[in-house]
Amino acid sequence: MLADRLRAKGYRIVSFLVPKERSGIISFTSDRYPSERIRQLLREEGVIVLVRAGAVRVSPHFYNDEEDIGTLLDLLP
């Protein structure tokens, strides 16, 4: 869900999406917004992500649900 909706919003996924190499962690970049700015915007709204190797890194856990992911996506510029 996260990867699909990020792509639909114009973000580029830099994580492996091949089933054998895929994990729950998704990293993405934007051609329009610096990753650090995206991190700051999300942090101001209480959403914690990291910037690693120039990409925004989202690490959902078992206690995050679709509503949490939807909130993150809705807050992205």
C-alpha positions as a Markdown table, in Angstrom:
| # | Residue | x | y | z |
|---|---|---|---|---|
| 1 | Met | 0.0 | 0.0 | 0.0 |
| 2 | Leu | 2.7 | 2.5 | 1.0 |
| 3 | Ala | 4.9 | 1.9 | -2.1 |
| 4 | Asp | 1.9 | 2.0 | -4.5 |
| 5 | Arg | 0.5 | 5.2 | -3.0 |
| 6 | Leu | 3.9 | 6.9 | -2.9 |
| 7 | Arg | 4.5 | 6.2 | -6.6 |
| 8 | Ala | 1.0 | 7.5 | -7.3 |
| 9 | Lys | 1.9 | 10.8 | -5.6 |
| 10 | Gly | 5.1 | 11.1 | -7.7 |
| 11 | Tyr | 7.7 | 9.8 | -5.2 |
| 12 | Arg | 10.4 | 7.5 | -6.3 |
| 13 | Ile | 10.9 | 4.3 | -4.3 |
| 14 | Val | 14.5 | 3.4 | -3.7 |
| 15 | Ser | 13.9 | 0.3 | -1.7 |
| 16 | Phe | 14.1 | -3.2 | -3.2 |
| 17 | Leu | 10.6 | -4.3 | -4.1 |
| 18 | Val | 11.5 | -7.7 | -5.5 |
| 19 | Pro | 9.8 | -10.3 | -3.3 |
| 20 | Lys | 13.0 | -12.1 | -2.2 |
| 21 | Glu | 14.7 | -8.8 | -1.2 |
| 22 | Arg | 11.7 | -6.8 | 0.0 |
| 23 | Ser | 11.1 | -5.8 | 3.6 |
| 24 | Gly | 8.5 | -3.6 | 5.4 |
| 25 | Ile | 10.9 | -0.7 | 5.3 |
| 26 | Ile | 10.3 | 1.7 | 2.4 |
| 27 | Ser | 12.7 | 4.4 | 1.4 |
| 28 | Phe | 11.8 | 7.1 | -1.1 |
| 29 | Thr | 12.9 | 10.4 | -2.7 |
| 30 | Ser | 11.3 | 13.3 | -4.4 |
| 31 | Asp | 12.4 | 15.3 | -7.4 |
| 32 | Arg | 10.6 | 18.4 | -5.9 |
| 33 | Tyr | 11.3 | 18.3 | -2.2 |
| 34 | Pro | 14.5 | 17.6 | -0.3 |
| 35 | Ser | 14.3 | 14.5 | 1.9 |
| 36 | Glu | 15.3 | 16.5 | 5.0 |
| 37 | Arg | 12.4 | 18.9 | 4.4 |
| 38 | Ile | 9.9 | 16.0 | 4.1 |
| 39 | Arg | 11.3 | 14.6 | 7.3 |
| 40 | Gln | 10.8 | 18.0 | 9.1 |
| 41 | Leu | 7.3 | 18.4 | 7.8 |
| 42 | Leu | 6.3 | 14.9 | 9.0 |
| 43 | Arg | 8.0 | 15.4 | 12.3 |
| 44 | Glu | 6.0 | 18.6 | 12.9 |
| 45 | Glu | 2.9 | 16.5 | 12.6 |
| 46 | Gly | 4.1 | 13.8 | 14.9 |
| 47 | Val | 5.1 | 11.3 | 12.2 |
| 48 | Ile | 8.6 | 9.9 | 12.7 |
| 49 | Val | 10.7 | 9.0 | 9.7 |
| 50 | Leu | 14.4 | 9.1 | 9.1 |
| 51 | Val | 16.7 | 10.3 | 6.3 |
| 52 | Arg | 19.2 | 7.7 | 5.3 |
| 53 | Ala | 21.5 | 8.0 | 2.2 |
| 54 | Gly | 19.5 | 10.9 | 1.0 |
| 55 | Ala | 16.1 | 9.1 | 1.1 |
| 56 | Val | 13.2 | 9.3 | 3.5 |
| 57 | Arg | 13.0 | 6.0 | 5.3 |
| 58 | Val | 9.6 | 4.7 | 6.6 |
| 59 | Ser | 9.8 | 1.8 | 9.0 |
| 60 | Pro | 6.3 | 0.7 | 9.9 |
| 61 | His | 5.8 | -1.8 | 12.7 |
| 62 | Phe | 3.2 | -4.3 | 13.6 |
| 63 | Tyr | 1.3 | -1.7 | 15.6 |
| 64 | Asn | 1.0 | 0.7 | 12.6 |
| 65 | Asp | -2.2 | 0.2 | 10.7 |
| 66 | Glu | -3.5 | 1.4 | 7.3 |
| 67 | Glu | -4.9 | 4.6 | 8.9 |
| 68 | Asp | -1.4 | 5.5 | 10.1 |
| 69 | Ile | 0.0 | 4.9 | 6.7 |
| 70 | Gly | -2.8 | 7.0 | 5.2 |
| 71 | Thr | -2.0 | 9.8 | 7.6 |
| 72 | Leu | 1.6 | 9.8 | 6.6 |
| 73 | Leu | 0.7 | 9.8 | 2.9 |
| 74 | Asp | -1.9 | 12.6 | 3.4 |
| 75 | Leu | 0.8 | 14.8 | 5.1 |
| 76 | Leu | 3.3 | 14.5 | 2.3 |
| 77 | Pro | 3.7 | 17.6 | 0.1 |
